[in-house]
């Protein structure tokens, strides 16, 4: 009987359940905190992947690479959403590589094929699996980055909370350091929310800000000026002595801004 890559592919597919069970058991044992609860779903995906490898070995190389690239993009995104890490996901690729390489080797020996024929089949297998790893990794990292950026944006939104106190009065209680990204959001949120809430008095409370650097001080100053242009009384509360000294050393003129040692003093003074 002559060598046939189709026969090799069919033999690989014939091992799909055993291989899927083996990978699922090993990965669930190695990563129980993530994979154990979704082992059944992952097993089904592994079975489908082995069936796909059967097709890919028969397809011409360009077609096979295009198909596995689409798989990588879809699966990389899906597994990122499931909370897996990239090293955890790539950890199982050697199982497929070794198992399929073993079948190719067995069939090549059985039929006494030339080294070139054997090498062509093995090289194609490695190209397909390498492309799977590359496309999967790119999609996984891209989606993970998107999730991190979305979480950061949501956190930044929460870090600049404009709170209405009484009719016409709102406060922005700032907590933590003010970096450049947060400083820019400070201007946007202050103006938008002040207009939306129709406030006449706006207080920025710095009691929870440990340090005021040049970026933060300038942005606070600019926010108060922008609010004034909108006809809104702006004030700053919670400036501690060391913070006041830092602002003076930075050369930023706060003399035209209403400042108060406590939020309560600011509220009492700015009630419309």
TORPA-203045 format. One record per residue (C-alpha): residue number from 1; x, z, y negated. Coordinates in pm, 1 decimal, always signed. Each point is the difference from the previous one (the first is absolute). Layout:
base_px_pz_py
NUM_X_Z_Y
...
This chain:
base_px_pz_py
1_+0.0_+0.0_+0.0
2_+143.1_-100.1_-340.6
3_+57.9_+221.1_-299.4
4_-293.1_+16.4_-242.1
5_-16.8_+203.4_-320.5
6_-376.7_+4.4_+48.5
7_+46.7_+184.0_+330.6
8_+234.3_+246.0_-172.1
9_-257.8_+61.3_-272.6
10_-276.4_+56.5_+255.8
11_+218.3_+246.5_+189.1
12_+69.1_+190.7_-324.3
13_-371.9_+14.1_-75.5
14_-59.8_+128.7_+352.1
15_+200.0_+310.6_-90.2
16_-185.0_+67.7_-323.5
17_-202.3_+298.3_+118.0
18_+293.5_+175.1_+163.5
19_+221.5_-66.9_-302.4
20_-267.8_+109.2_-247.4
21_-56.1_+320.5_+198.5
22_+374.9_+66.1_+12.3
23_+48.8_-50.1_-373.9
24_-309.6_+203.7_-86.2
25_+110.4_+292.2_+216.5
26_+355.4_-3.1_-135.7
27_-100.7_-34.2_-365.3
28_-272.7_+263.5_+24.4
29_+256.6_+237.3_+146.1
30_+260.6_-79.2_-268.3
31_-242.7_+1.5_-294.9
32_-294.0_+222.6_+101.6
33_-85.0_+97.0_-357.2
34_-100.4_-357.7_-84.0
35_-42.2_-209.9_+312.2
36_-167.7_+236.0_+244.4
37_-333.7_-6.9_-182.4
38_-5.3_-380.3_-27.6
39_+168.2_-82.8_+331.1
40_-301.0_-189.6_+137.6
41_-19.2_-224.0_-306.6
42_+375.1_-61.6_+5.3
43_-12.6_-83.5_+372.3
44_-255.5_-274.8_-65.9
45_+220.7_-141.6_-276.7
46_+299.2_-2.0_+236.2
47_-195.5_-187.6_+265.7
48_-101.5_-261.4_-257.2
49_+360.3_-31.1_-117.6
50_+125.5_-65.0_+353.6
51_-267.8_-268.0_+40.5
52_+120.9_-150.2_-326.1
53_+359.4_-4.3_+125.1
54_-124.3_-198.6_+298.0
55_-131.6_-267.6_-239.6
56_+307.4_+12.7_-221.3
57_+240.5_-70.6_+283.7
58_-194.9_-316.0_+80.6
59_-42.5_-114.1_-362.8
60_+270.9_-196.0_-178.3
61_+231.1_+226.3_-200.4
62_-142.2_-75.1_-348.3
63_-356.0_+63.3_+114.9
64_+105.3_+319.9_+174.9
65_+181.8_+131.4_-308.6
66_-298.3_-73.8_-224.5
67_-236.3_+181.2_+235.4
68_+220.0_+307.6_+35.8
69_+48.2_+11.2_-377.4
70_-375.8_+19.2_-51.3
71_-13.5_+272.8_+264.2
72_+276.9_+191.5_-176.7
73_-175.0_-10.1_-337.4
74_-334.9_+115.3_+142.9
75_+143.2_+266.4_+230.0
76_+253.7_+135.0_-247.9
77_-275.7_+58.7_-252.3
78_-235.8_+150.2_+257.9
79_+254.4_+245.8_+144.4
80_+105.9_+108.7_-348.1
81_-364.5_+86.3_-70.5
82_-11.3_+197.3_+326.8
83_+279.3_+227.3_-122.4
84_+281.3_-118.9_+227.0
85_+358.2_-19.4_-120.5
86_+192.6_-325.1_+21.0
87_+263.6_+141.6_+235.3
88_-275.6_+126.1_+229.5
89_-162.1_-343.8_+13.3
90_+323.8_-196.6_+49.5
91_+112.0_+245.4_+265.3
92_-207.0_-176.4_+265.2
93_+124.7_-355.3_-55.2
94_+285.6_+44.6_+250.4
95_-256.8_+63.9_+273.4
96_-143.6_-350.5_-45.6
97_+340.7_-158.5_-40.1
98_+145.5_+160.7_+313.1
99_-306.6_-56.2_+217.5
100_-37.1_-367.7_-87.1
101_+372.7_-65.0_+20.1
102_-4.6_+152.6_+348.0
103_-278.5_-236.5_+112.5
104_+184.2_-302.1_-141.4
105_+317.5_+108.2_+177.9
106_-183.2_+54.1_+332.2
107_-166.2_-341.5_-15.4
108_+320.9_-172.6_-103.7
109_+188.0_+149.5_+296.0
110_-287.9_-74.2_+235.3
111_-4.1_-368.4_-90.6
112_+373.4_-41.7_-60.7
113_-41.8_-145.1_-347.2
114_+296.3_-100.8_-212.9
115_+153.9_+242.5_-245.7
116_-119.7_-219.4_-287.9
117_-362.5_+15.0_+116.1
118_+21.8_+375.8_+43.2
119_+176.6_+43.4_-334.9
120_-258.1_-213.1_-181.8
121_-283.2_+216.9_+134.4
122_+178.4_+326.7_-86.3
123_+96.1_-125.0_-347.0
124_-360.8_-97.1_-71.6
125_-118.3_+343.3_+112.1
126_+249.2_+173.5_-231.1
127_-94.7_-223.9_-295.3
128_-367.6_+85.0_+47.6
129_+57.3_+374.7_+27.4
130_+243.8_+4.0_-292.8
131_-260.4_-182.2_-210.0
132_-262.3_+253.1_+111.9
133_+221.9_+285.1_-117.7
134_+84.0_-169.3_-329.7
135_-355.2_-98.2_-97.8
136_-138.7_+333.1_+116.8
137_+258.6_+193.5_-202.6
138_-61.7_-196.6_-319.7
139_-377.1_+46.5_+24.2
140_+30.9_+367.5_+92.2
141_+235.4_+80.9_-287.9
142_-206.8_-203.2_-247.5
143_-321.7_+177.2_+95.4
144_+169.0_+340.3_+5.0
145_+141.6_-65.1_-346.8
146_-345.6_-99.4_-122.0
147_-146.4_+321.8_+139.7
148_+272.0_+208.4_-167.9
149_-51.3_-175.6_-333.7
150_-376.5_+48.5_+25.9
151_+46.9_+368.6_+79.4
152_+242.0_+37.6_-291.1
153_-243.3_-170.7_-235.8
154_-280.3_+228.5_+117.7
155_+224.5_+303.3_-43.0
156_+95.8_-111.1_-349.4
157_-366.5_-35.9_-86.6
158_-59.4_+355.9_+113.1
159_+309.8_+119.8_-186.1
160_-151.0_-98.9_-336.1
161_-344.6_+163.8_+11.8
162_-200.6_-10.6_-321.6
163_-249.7_+286.2_+18.4
164_-300.1_+31.8_-236.5
165_-35.4_+362.5_-113.8
166_-285.2_+12.4_-244.8
167_-188.9_-265.2_-189.5
168_+256.6_-206.0_-186.5
169_+305.3_+182.4_+141.1
170_+221.3_-109.8_+291.2
171_+327.9_+130.4_+134.9
172_+279.6_-163.6_+194.1
173_+173.8_+277.4_+197.7
174_+337.9_-136.1_+104.8
175_+188.0_+154.3_+291.5
176_+346.8_-89.8_+124.9
177_+263.2_-236.9_-131.7
178_-98.7_-304.0_-204.2
179_+195.7_-305.6_+113.9
180_-17.9_-343.3_-161.0
181_-280.9_-126.1_+225.5
182_-209.8_+308.0_-63.2
183_+77.8_-11.4_-371.8
184_-138.4_-353.7_-21.6
185_-312.0_+104.6_+188.3
186_-36.4_+290.3_-242.6
187_-62.7_-236.5_-289.4
188_-244.0_-217.5_+193.4
189_-207.5_+284.5_+143.5
190_-10.6_+195.7_-325.6
191_-135.3_-288.2_-205.3
192_-238.6_-137.2_+261.9
193_-148.3_+336.5_+98.0
194_-27.0_+122.7_-358.2
195_-201.5_-308.0_-89.7
196_-208.1_+21.6_+318.2
197_-79.8_+368.1_-52.1
198_-59.6_-53.9_-372.8
199_+212.4_+298.7_-94.9
200_+92.3_+93.7_-352.9
201_+270.0_+250.1_+103.8
202_+267.3_-57.5_+264.1
203_+251.1_+259.8_+119.7
204_+311.2_-62.2_+205.1
205_+99.9_+324.0_+168.4
206_+367.2_+21.2_+102.5
207_-10.4_+348.1_+153.7
208_+75.0_-141.1_+345.1
209_+279.1_-235.9_-110.0
210_+343.0_+151.9_+74.6
211_+211.9_-242.2_-204.2
212_-64.9_-248.9_-277.4
213_+254.4_-280.9_-20.4
214_+26.7_-284.4_-251.8
215_-245.2_-226.3_+184.9
216_-264.8_+271.3_+34.0
217_+36.8_+127.1_-357.2
218_-25.6_-348.4_-149.2
219_-302.5_-86.0_+209.2
220_-180.1_+323.1_-92.6
221_+68.8_-75.6_-365.4
222_-122.8_-359.0_+35.7
223_-317.9_+111.3_+178.9
224_-89.9_+235.5_-284.2
225_+59.2_-278.2_-252.4
226_-211.7_-247.9_+197.5
227_-282.2_+253.1_+30.5
228_+12.0_+59.6_-374.4
229_-45.6_-372.9_-57.2
230_-319.8_+27.8_+204.3
231_-121.5_+280.9_-225.1
232_+60.6_+268.1_+262.1
233_+158.8_+334.2_-88.6
234_+300.2_+41.0_+229.3
235_+186.9_+317.9_+76.5
236_+266.7_+127.7_+235.0
237_-9.7_+345.3_+158.0
238_+225.3_+197.9_+229.7
239_+331.7_-87.0_-167.0
240_+248.2_+271.4_+97.1
241_+296.8_+97.7_-222.0
242_+259.4_-181.4_+211.1
243_-221.6_-308.8_+2.7
244_-40.3_+12.8_-378.2
245_+377.5_+24.2_-39.9
246_+48.9_-301.5_+228.7
247_-248.0_-206.3_-203.2
248_+181.6_+88.6_-322.4
249_+336.3_-89.1_+156.5
250_-139.2_-336.9_+104.1
251_-82.6_-68.9_-365.2
252_-371.0_-61.9_+58.1
253_-219.2_+108.6_-290.9
254_-291.8_+210.0_+126.4
255_-69.4_+154.6_-341.6
256_-304.3_-220.7_-57.4
257_-148.9_+88.6_+337.5
258_-222.7_+303.2_+45.9
259_+174.3_+226.0_+249.9
260_-113.4_+325.4_+159.6
261_+166.9_+253.8_+226.2
262_-299.3_+18.0_+234.7
263_-281.8_-226.2_+108.4
264_-260.2_+254.4_-111.4
265_+139.4_-0.2_-354.9
266_-22.1_-379.7_-6.4
267_-359.2_+2.2_+125.7
268_-107.2_+256.8_-260.1
269_+167.4_-193.8_-281.8
270_-120.0_-346.8_+94.4
271_-363.0_+62.8_+81.6
272_-199.9_-259.4_-193.1
